Amino acid sequence: MIKNSLIFGNKTGTNKKFKPSLEVLVRLARVLIENQSVLKTHLHIASRVKWSSFACYLTWLTENRIVQCNGLDETYALTKNGRNAFTFLLKFNDIVRTSEHYLCA
């Protein structure tokens, strides 16, 4: 069994109770995989969560070295590990979404 901490790290930073939603991570993954770098505001819009929640996601993603900030223009890009983790997450999400119909029968 693959633990979430093996894929995304287990750092907790300042917010020890923060548990990211896979749905939000999938939304962010899609945007970040499709683009080399993304403005902070575009990531926020893609996340579809309140700004305060988005700030927690961005902190979590940065602390776990999934994304890195590229300079003063506040654009974010995936790290090598982040690309691997988000690619895995998107594949997993596709399997869950396509298998969902069979489980409900």
The first five atom37 places (N, CA, C, CB, O) and aatype in JSON, in Angstrom:
{
  "aatype": [12, 9, 11, 2, 15, 10, 9, 13, 7, 2, 11, 16, 7, 16, 2, 11, 11, 13, 11, 14, 15, 10, 6, 19, 10, 19, 1, 10, 0, 1, 19, 10, 9, 6, 2, 5, 15, 19, 10, 11, 16, 8, 10, 8, 9, 0, 15, 1, 19, 11, 17, 15, 15, 13, 0, 4, 18, 10, 16, 17, 10, 16, 6, 2, 1, 9, 19, 5, 4, 2, 7, 10, 3, 6, 16, 18, 0, 10, 16, 11, 2, 7, 1, 2, 0, 13, 16, 13, 10, 10, 11, 13, 2, 3, 9, 19, 1, 16, 15, 6, 8, 18, 10, 4, 0],
  "atom_mask": [
    [1, 1, 1, 1, 1],
    [1, 1, 1, 1, 1],
    [1, 1, 1, 1, 1],
    [1, 1, 1, 1, 1],
    [1, 1, 1, 1, 1],
    [1, 1, 1, 1, 1],
    [1, 1, 1, 1, 1],
    [1, 1, 1, 1, 1],
    [1, 1, 1, 0, 1],
    [1, 1, 1, 1, 1],
    [1, 1, 1, 1, 1],
    [1, 1, 1, 1, 1],
    [1, 1, 1, 0, 1],
    [1, 1, 1, 1, 1],
    [1, 1, 1, 1, 1],
    [1, 1, 1, 1, 1],
    [1, 1, 1, 1, 1],
    [1, 1, 1, 1, 1],
    [1, 1, 1, 1, 1],
    [1, 1, 1, 1, 1],
    [1, 1, 1, 1, 1],
    [1, 1, 1, 1, 1],
    [1, 1, 1, 1, 1],
    [1, 1, 1, 1, 1],
    [1, 1, 1, 1, 1],
    [1, 1, 1, 1, 1],
    [1, 1, 1, 1, 1],
    [1, 1, 1, 1, 1],
    [1, 1, 1, 1, 1],
    [1, 1, 1, 1, 1],
    [1, 1, 1, 1, 1],
    [1, 1, 1, 1, 1],
    [1, 1, 1, 1, 1],
    [1, 1, 1, 1, 1],
    [1, 1, 1, 1, 1],
    [1, 1, 1, 1, 1],
    [1, 1, 1, 1, 1],
    [1, 1, 1, 1, 1],
    [1, 1, 1, 1, 1],
    [1, 1, 1, 1, 1],
    [1, 1, 1, 1, 1],
    [1, 1, 1, 1, 1],
    [1, 1, 1, 1, 1],
    [1, 1, 1, 1, 1],
    [1, 1, 1, 1, 1],
    [1, 1, 1, 1, 1],
    [1, 1, 1, 1, 1],
    [1, 1, 1, 1, 1],
    [1, 1, 1, 1, 1],
    [1, 1, 1, 1, 1],
    [1, 1, 1, 1, 1],
    [1, 1, 1, 1, 1],
    [1, 1, 1, 1, 1],
    [1, 1, 1, 1, 1],
    [1, 1, 1, 1, 1],
    [1, 1, 1, 1, 1],
    [1, 1, 1, 1, 1],
    [1, 1, 1, 1, 1],
    [1, 1, 1, 1, 1],
    [1, 1, 1, 1, 1],
    [1, 1, 1, 1, 1],
    [1, 1, 1, 1, 1],
    [1, 1, 1, 1, 1],
    [1, 1, 1, 1, 1],
    [1, 1, 1, 1, 1],
    [1, 1, 1, 1, 1],
    [1, 1, 1, 1, 1],
    [1, 1, 1, 1, 1],
    [1, 1, 1, 1, 1],
    [1, 1, 1, 1, 1],
    [1, 1, 1, 0, 1],
    [1, 1, 1, 1, 1],
    [1, 1, 1, 1, 1],
    [1, 1, 1, 1, 1],
    [1, 1, 1, 1, 1],
    [1, 1, 1, 1, 1],
    [1, 1, 1, 1, 1],
    [1, 1, 1, 1, 1],
    [1, 1, 1, 1, 1],
    [1, 1, 1, 1, 1],
    [1, 1, 1, 1, 1],
    [1, 1, 1, 0, 1],
    [1, 1, 1, 1, 1],
    [1, 1, 1, 1, 1],
    [1, 1, 1, 1, 1],
    [1, 1, 1, 1, 1],
    [1, 1, 1, 1, 1],
    [1, 1, 1, 1, 1],
    [1, 1, 1, 1, 1],
    [1, 1, 1, 1, 1],
    [1, 1, 1, 1, 1],
    [1, 1, 1, 1, 1],
    [1, 1, 1, 1, 1],
    [1, 1, 1, 1, 1],
    [1, 1, 1, 1, 1],
    [1, 1, 1, 1, 1],
    [1, 1, 1, 1, 1],
    [1, 1, 1, 1, 1],
    [1, 1, 1, 1, 1],
    [1, 1, 1, 1, 1],
    [1, 1, 1, 1, 1],
    [1, 1, 1, 1, 1],
    [1, 1, 1, 1, 1],
    [1, 1, 1, 1, 1],
    [1, 1, 1, 1, 1]
  ],
  "atom_positions": [
    [[0.84, -1.19, 0.0], [0.0, 0.0, 0.0], [0.88, 1.25, 0.0], [-0.96, 0.0, 1.22], [1.81, 1.36, 0.8]],
    [[0.6, 2.17, -0.89], [1.38, 3.41, -0.97], [0.74, 4.45, -0.07], [1.46, 3.93, -2.44], [-0.45, 4.77, -0.2]],
    [[1.52, 4.96, 0.83], [1.01, 5.99, 1.73], [1.11, 7.35, 1.07], [1.76, 5.98, 3.07], [2.01, 7.6, 0.27]],
    [[0.19, 8.22, 1.41], [0.17, 9.58, 0.89], [1.49, 10.29, 1.18], [-1.0, 10.37, 1.48], [1.96, 11.07, 0.36]],
    [[2.09, 10.02, 2.34], [3.33, 10.7, 2.71], [4.49, 10.31, 1.81], [3.67, 10.39, 4.15], [5.43, 11.08, 1.65]],
    [[4.44, 9.12, 1.22], [5.51, 8.71, 0.32], [5.45, 9.47, -0.99], [5.44, 7.22, 0.05], [6.48, 9.69, -1.63]],
    [[4.27, 9.86, -1.39], [4.1, 10.57, -2.65], [4.27, 12.07, -2.46], [2.72, 10.26, -3.26], [5.0, 12.71, -3.21]],
    [[3.6, 12.61, -1.48], [3.56, 14.05, -1.31], [4.39, 14.55, -0.14], [2.15, 14.48, -1.13], [4.39, 15.75, 0.13]],
    [[5.1, 13.68, 0.55], [5.88, 14.11, 1.7], [5.02, 14.14, 2.95], [0.0, 0.0, 0.0], [3.8, 13.97, 2.87]],
    [[5.64, 14.36, 4.08], [4.89, 14.36, 5.32], [5.14, 15.61, 6.15], [5.21, 13.15, 6.13], [4.88, 15.61, 7.36]],
    [[5.64, 16.64, 5.54], [5.85, 17.89, 6.26], [4.51, 18.51, 6.6], [6.71, 18.86, 5.43], [3.56, 18.44, 5.82]],
    [[4.45, 19.11, 7.75], [3.21, 19.73, 8.17], [3.32, 21.24, 8.28], [2.77, 19.17, 9.49], [2.31, 21.94, 8.23]],
    [[4.52, 21.75, 8.43], [4.72, 23.19, 8.5], [4.01, 23.81, 9.67], [0.0, 0.0, 0.0], [3.97, 23.24, 10.76]],
    [[3.44, 24.99, 9.45], [2.8, 25.73, 10.52], [1.37, 25.26, 10.76], [2.81, 27.2, 10.2], [0.86, 25.43, 11.87]],
    [[0.73, 24.67, 9.78], [-0.65, 24.24, 9.92], [-0.69, 22.72, 10.02], [-1.5, 24.74, 8.73], [-0.81, 22.04, 9.0]],
    [[-0.61, 22.19, 11.23], [-0.52, 20.76, 11.43], [-1.83, 20.03, 11.14], [-0.09, 20.47, 12.84], [-1.81, 18.82, 10.92]],
    [[-2.95, 20.73, 11.11], [-4.23, 20.09, 10.86], [-4.63, 20.13, 9.39], [-5.3, 20.74, 11.7], [-5.69, 19.61, 9.04]],
    [[-3.83, 20.73, 8.55], [-4.19, 20.87, 7.14], [-4.11, 19.52, 6.44], [-3.28, 21.88, 6.45], [-3.07, 18.87, 6.44]],
    [[-5.22, 19.12, 5.85], [-5.29, 17.89, 5.06], [-5.87, 18.26, 3.7], [-6.15, 16.77, 5.77], [-7.07, 18.54, 3.6]],
    [[-5.05, 18.27, 2.68], [-5.52, 18.71, 1.37], [-6.57, 17.76, 0.79], [-4.36, 18.85, 0.41], [-6.5, 16.55, 0.96]],
    [[-7.52, 18.34, 0.1], [-8.54, 17.57, -0.61], [-7.97, 17.08, -1.93], [-9.82, 18.43, -0.84], [-7.33, 17.84, -2.66]],
    [[-8.21, 15.82, -2.24], [-7.73, 15.28, -3.51], [-8.39, 15.97, -4.69], [-7.98, 13.78, -3.57], [-7.77, 16.14, -5.73]],
    [[-9.64, 16.38, -4.53], [-10.34, 17.08, -5.62], [-9.64, 18.39, -5.96], [-11.81, 17.35, -5.23], [-9.46, 18.71, -7.13]],
    [[-9.25, 19.13, -4.95], [-8.56, 20.4, -5.18], [-7.18, 20.14, -5.76], [-8.44, 21.22, -3.87], [-6.74, 20.85, -6.67]],
    [[-6.48, 19.13, -5.25], [-5.17, 18.8, -5.78], [-5.25, 18.38, -7.25], [-4.54, 17.68, -4.96], [-4.36, 18.7, -8.03]],
    [[-6.31, 17.68, -7.62], [-6.48, 17.28, -9.02], [-6.67, 18.53, -9.89], [-7.71, 16.32, -9.18], [-6.09, 18.62, -10.97]],
    [[-7.46, 19.49, -9.42], [-7.65, 20.73, -10.19], [-6.34, 21.47, -10.38], [-8.66, 21.65, -9.48], [-6.03, 21.93, -11.48]],
    [[-5.56, 21.56, -9.31], [-4.26, 22.24, -9.39], [-3.3, 21.46, -10.27], [-3.66, 22.44, -7.98], [-2.53, 22.04, -11.04]],
    [[-3.33, 20.15, -10.16], [-2.44, 19.3, -10.96], [-2.69, 19.5, -12.44], [-2.62, 17.83, -10.59], [-1.74, 19.61, -13.23]],
    [[-3.94, 19.55, -12.83], [-4.27, 19.72, -14.26], [-3.68, 21.01, -14.8], [-5.79, 19.71, -14.47], [-3.1, 21.03, -15.89]],
    [[-3.82, 22.09, -14.06], [-3.31, 23.38, -14.51], [-1.78, 23.38, -14.55], [-3.81, 24.5, -13.59], [-1.18, 23.86, -15.51]],
    [[-1.18, 22.85, -13.52], [0.28, 22.88, -13.44], [0.95, 21.93, -14.44], [0.73, 22.52, -12.04], [2.03, 22.23, -14.94]],
    [[0.32, 20.81, -14.74], [0.89, 19.87, -15.72], [0.79, 20.46, -17.13], [0.17, 18.49, -15.66], [1.69, 20.27, -17.95]],
    [[-0.31, 21.16, -17.41], [-0.53, 21.71, -18.75], [0.33, 22.94, -19.05], [-1.98, 22.06, -18.92], [0.55, 23.26, -20.21]],
    [[0.81, 23.62, -18.02], [1.56, 24.87, -18.2], [2.91, 24.76, -17.49], [0.76, 26.08, -17.66], [3.03, 24.14, -16.43]],
    [[3.91, 25.38, -18.08], [5.24, 25.36, -17.44], [5.28, 26.2, -16.18], [6.3, 25.85, -18.42], [5.91, 25.82, -15.19]],
    [[4.61, 27.33, -16.2], [4.49, 28.15, -15.01], [3.13, 28.84, -15.02], [5.64, 29.2, -14.92], [2.57, 29.15, -16.07]],
    [[2.61, 29.06, -13.8], [1.26, 29.6, -13.66], [1.28, 30.72, -12.63], [0.25, 28.48, -13.25], [1.91, 30.6, -11.58]],
    [[0.59, 31.8, -12.94], [0.47, 32.89, -11.99], [-0.31, 32.43, -10.75], [-0.23, 34.11, -12.64], [-1.2, 31.58, -10.83]],
    [[0.04, 33.01, -9.63], [-0.61, 32.67, -8.36], [-2.13, 32.86, -8.45], [-0.03, 33.53, -7.23], [-2.88, 32.03, -7.96]],
    [[-2.56, 33.95, -9.07], [-4.0, 34.2, -9.17], [-4.7, 33.16, -10.05], [-4.26, 35.6, -9.72], [-5.84, 32.79, -9.79]],
    [[-4.02, 32.68, -11.09], [-4.61, 31.65, -11.95], [-4.72, 30.32, -11.2], [-3.77, 31.46, -13.22], [-5.7, 29.59, -11.38]],
    [[-3.74, 30.03, -10.37], [-3.83, 28.83, -9.54], [-5.0, 28.93, -8.56], [-2.52, 28.61, -8.77], [-5.73, 27.96, -8.33]],
    [[-5.17, 30.12, -8.01], [-6.28, 30.31, -7.07], [-7.62, 30.08, -7.77], [-6.23, 31.73, -6.47], [-8.49, 29.4, -7.22]],
    [[-7.79, 30.62, -8.94], [-9.04, 30.43, -9.69], [-9.25, 28.95, -10.01], [-9.02, 31.26, -11.0], [-10.36, 28.44, -9.9]],
    [[-8.19, 28.27, -10.41], [-8.29, 26.84, -10.75], [-8.66, 26.0, -9.53], [-6.98, 26.34, -11.34], [-9.35, 24.98, -9.66]],
    [[-8.22, 26.41, -8.36], [-8.48, 25.62, -7.15], [-9.95, 25.65, -6.74], [-7.63, 26.13, -6.01], [-10.46, 24.7, -6.16]],
    [[-10.63, 26.75, -7.05], [-12.04, 26.95, -6.69], [-12.29, 26.87, -5.17], [-12.9, 25.92, -7.39], [-13.3, 26.35, -4.72]],
    [[-11.34, 27.4, -4.41], [-11.51, 27.5, -2.96], [-11.27, 28.95, -2.55], [-10.52, 26.54, -2.2], [-10.75, 29.75, -3.32]],
    [[-11.66, 29.29, -1.32], [-11.44, 30.63, -0.8], [-9.95, 30.93, -0.74], [-12.08, 30.79, 0.58], [-9.12, 30.02, -0.66]],
    [[-9.62, 32.23, -0.76], [-8.22, 32.64, -0.76], [-7.49, 32.09, 0.46], [-8.12, 34.15, -0.8], [-6.35, 31.63, 0.33]],
    [[-8.09, 32.13, 1.63], [-7.42, 31.64, 2.84], [-7.12, 30.14, 2.73], [-8.29, 31.91, 4.07], [-6.06, 29.7, 3.17]],
    [[-8.02, 29.38, 2.16], [-7.78, 27.95, 1.96], [-6.7, 27.75, 0.9], [-9.07, 27.22, 1.55], [-5.83, 26.89, 1.05]],
    [[-6.76, 28.54, -0.15], [-5.76, 28.44, -1.21], [-4.36, 28.71, -0.66], [-6.08, 29.42, -2.35], [-3.39, 28.05, -1.04]],
    [[-4.25, 29.69, 0.23], [-2.95, 30.0, 0.83], [-2.39, 28.78, 1.57], [-3.07, 31.21, 1.79], [-1.19, 28.54, 1.53]],
    [[-3.26, 28.02, 2.23], [-2.82, 26.8, 2.91], [-2.33, 25.76, 1.9], [-3.96, 26.21, 3.76], [-1.31, 25.11, 2.12]],
    [[-3.05, 25.62, 0.79], [-2.63, 24.68, -0.25], [-1.27, 25.09, -0.81], [-3.67, 24.62, -1.38], [-0.38, 24.25, -0.98]],
    [[-1.11, 26.37, -1.11], [0.14, 26.84, -1.7], [1.31, 26.64, -0.74], [0.01, 28.32, -2.1], [2.4, 26.25, -1.15]],
    [[1.09, 26.92, 0.53], [2.11, 26.69, 1.53], [2.46, 25.21, 1.6], [1.65, 27.19, 2.91], [3.64, 24.84, 1.64]],
    [[1.44, 24.37, 1.62], [1.65, 22.92, 1.7], [2.41, 22.41, 0.47], [0.31, 22.18, 1.83], [3.33, 21.61, 0.59]],
    [[2.01, 22.88, -0.71], [2.67, 22.46, -1.95], [4.13, 22.91, -1.99], [1.92, 23.02, -3.17], [5.0, 22.17, -2.46]],
    [[4.39, 24.1, -1.49], [5.75, 24.63, -1.47], [6.61, 23.91, -0.43], [5.74, 26.14, -1.18], [7.75, 23.53, -0.72]],
    [[6.07, 23.71, 0.77], [6.82, 23.04, 1.83], [7.17, 21.6, 1.46], [6.02, 23.05, 3.13], [8.23, 21.1, 1.84]],
    [[6.29, 20.95, 0.71], [6.53, 19.57, 0.3], [7.26, 19.48, -1.03], [5.21, 18.83, 0.2], [7.39, 18.41, -1.62]],
    [[7.75, 20.62, -1.49], [8.57, 20.71, -2.72], [7.87, 20.12, -3.94], [9.9, 20.0, -2.51], [8.49, 19.46, -4.77]],
    [[6.59, 20.38, -4.03], [5.82, 19.98, -5.21], [5.84, 21.11, -6.22], [4.36, 19.6, -4.83], [5.92, 20.88, -7.42]],
    [[5.76, 22.34, -5.72], [5.88, 23.52, -6.58], [6.97, 24.43, -6.03], [4.53, 24.29, -6.68], [7.36, 24.34, -4.87]],
    [[7.46, 25.3, -6.92], [8.41, 26.32, -6.48], [8.01, 27.64, -7.11], [9.87, 25.94, -6.87], [7.49, 27.7, -8.22]],
    [[8.26, 28.7, -6.36], [7.96, 30.03, -6.84], [9.1, 30.5, -7.73], [7.73, 31.02, -5.66], [10.27, 30.35, -7.39]],
    [[8.73, 31.08, -8.87], [9.74, 31.56, -9.82], [9.81, 33.08, -9.81], [9.42, 31.06, -11.24], [9.25, 33.73, -10.69]],
    [[10.48, 33.62, -8.84], [10.77, 35.05, -8.82], [9.68, 35.94, -8.28], [0.0, 0.0, 0.0], [8.75, 35.5, -7.6]],
    [[9.84, 37.21, -8.59], [8.96, 38.24, -8.04], [7.59, 38.3, -8.69], [9.62, 39.57, -8.17], [6.66, 38.87, -8.11]],
    [[7.44, 37.72, -9.87], [6.15, 37.79, -10.54], [5.14, 36.78, -9.99], [6.33, 37.56, -12.03], [4.02, 36.68, -10.48]],
    [[5.54, 36.02, -8.96], [4.7, 35.05, -8.29], [4.09, 34.03, -9.25], [3.6, 35.76, -7.54], [2.89, 33.76, -9.22]],
    [[4.94, 33.49, -10.1], [4.52, 32.35, -10.91], [5.05, 31.09, -10.23], [5.03, 32.47, -12.39], [6.1, 31.09, -9.59]],
    [[4.3, 30.02, -10.39], [4.65, 28.76, -9.76], [4.79, 27.68, -10.82], [3.6, 28.35, -8.71], [4.05, 27.65, -11.81]],
    [[5.75, 26.8, -10.59], [5.99, 25.69, -11.52], [6.22, 24.42, -10.71], [7.21, 25.98, -12.44], [6.64, 24.47, -9.55]],
    [[5.94, 23.29, -11.34], [6.16, 22.01, -10.69], [7.65, 21.7, -10.6], [5.43, 20.91, -11.44], [8.41, 22.02, -11.52]],
    [[8.04, 21.1, -9.52], [9.38, 20.55, -9.41], [9.36, 19.18, -10.11], [9.84, 20.44, -7.91], [8.3, 18.71, -10.52]],
    [[10.51, 18.56, -10.23], [10.56, 17.23, -10.84], [9.73, 16.24, -10.02], [12.04, 16.73, -10.95], [8.94, 15.47, -10.58]],
    [[9.89, 16.27, -8.7], [9.1, 15.4, -7.83], [7.62, 15.74, -7.89], [9.6, 15.49, -6.4], [6.77, 14.85, -7.84]],
    [[7.31, 17.02, -7.98], [5.92, 17.45, -8.09], [5.27, 16.95, -9.36], [0.0, 0.0, 0.0], [4.12, 16.53, -9.36]],
    [[6.01, 17.01, -10.46], [5.49, 16.5, -11.74], [5.19, 15.01, -11.64], [6.49, 16.78, -12.89], [4.15, 14.54, -12.11]],
    [[6.12, 14.27, -11.04], [5.91, 12.82, -10.86], [4.69, 12.54, -9.98], [7.16, 12.17, -10.26], [3.87, 11.68, -10.3]],
    [[4.59, 13.26, -8.87], [3.48, 13.05, -7.93], [2.15, 13.41, -8.57], [3.7, 13.88, -6.66], [1.17, 12.67, -8.44]],
    [[2.09, 14.55, -9.27], [0.83, 14.98, -9.87], [0.45, 14.11, -11.07], [0.92, 16.43, -10.3], [-0.74, 13.9, -11.32]],
    [[1.42, 13.61, -11.8], [1.12, 12.67, -12.89], [0.48, 11.41, -12.31], [2.41, 12.32, -13.69], [-0.51, 10.9, -12.84]],
    [[1.06, 10.91, -11.22], [0.51, 9.73, -10.54], [-0.9, 10.03, -10.03], [1.43, 9.31, -9.37], [-1.8, 9.21, -10.18]],
    [[-1.09, 11.2, -9.43], [-2.4, 11.58, -8.9], [-3.45, 11.64, -10.0], [-2.31, 12.94, -8.19], [-4.57, 11.16, -9.8]],
    [[-3.12, 12.21, -11.14], [-4.07, 12.3, -12.24], [-4.41, 10.92, -12.8], [-3.52, 13.19, -13.34], [-5.57, 10.67, -13.16]],
    [[-3.44, 10.03, -12.89], [-3.71, 8.66, -13.33], [-4.63, 7.96, -12.34], [-2.4, 7.87, -13.5], [-5.59, 7.29, -12.74]],
    [[-4.34, 8.11, -11.06], [-5.17, 7.52, -10.02], [-6.59, 8.06, -10.1], [-4.57, 7.79, -8.64], [-7.55, 7.3, -10.01]],
    [[-6.73, 9.36, -10.26], [-8.04, 9.99, -10.36], [-8.82, 9.44, -11.56], [-7.9, 11.51, -10.47], [-10.02, 9.19, -11.45]],
    [[-8.16, 9.27, -12.69], [-8.82, 8.72, -13.88], [-9.32, 7.3, -13.62], [-7.87, 8.73, -15.08], [-10.42, 6.94, -14.04]],
    [[-8.51, 6.49, -12.94], [-8.93, 5.12, -12.63], [-10.14, 5.11, -11.71], [-7.77, 4.33, -11.98], [-11.08, 4.36, -11.93]],
    [[-10.11, 5.95, -10.69], [-11.23, 6.02, -9.75], [-12.48, 6.5, -10.45], [-10.89, 6.96, -8.57], [-13.56, 5.95, -10.23]],
    [[-12.36, 7.51, -11.29], [-13.54, 8.06, -11.99], [-14.13, 7.07, -12.98], [-13.17, 9.34, -12.71], [-15.36, 7.0, -13.11]],
    [[-13.31, 6.31, -13.7], [-13.83, 5.36, -14.68], [-14.36, 4.1, -14.0], [-12.76, 5.0, -15.69], [-15.26, 3.46, -14.53]],
    [[-13.81, 3.74, -12.85], [-14.27, 2.55, -12.13], [-15.53, 2.81, -11.32], [-13.18, 2.04, -11.21], [-16.22, 1.87, -10.93]],
    [[-15.84, 4.05, -11.08], [-16.96, 4.44, -10.25], [-18.28, 3.85, -10.78], [-17.06, 5.95, -10.18], [-19.13, 3.43, -10.0]],
    [[-18.45, 3.83, -12.08], [-19.69, 3.35, -12.68], [-19.88, 1.86, -12.43], [-19.7, 3.63, -14.19], [-21.01, 1.4, -12.27]],
    [[-18.82, 1.11, -12.39], [-18.91, -0.33, -12.18], [-19.23, -0.67, -10.74], [-17.62, -1.01, -12.59], [-19.91, -1.67, -10.47]],
    [[-18.76, 0.14, -9.82], [-18.99, -0.14, -8.41], [-20.42, 0.16, -7.98], [-18.03, 0.66, -7.57], [-20.9, -0.43, -7.01]],
    [[-21.08, 1.04, -8.66], [-22.44, 1.46, -8.26], [-23.52, 0.55, -8.84], [-22.69, 2.9, -8.7], [-24.69, 0.7, -8.48]],
    [[-23.18, -0.38, -9.7], [-24.17, -1.22, -10.36], [-24.82, -2.2, -9.43], [-23.55, -1.96, -11.49], [-25.67, -2.98, -9.85]]
  ]
}
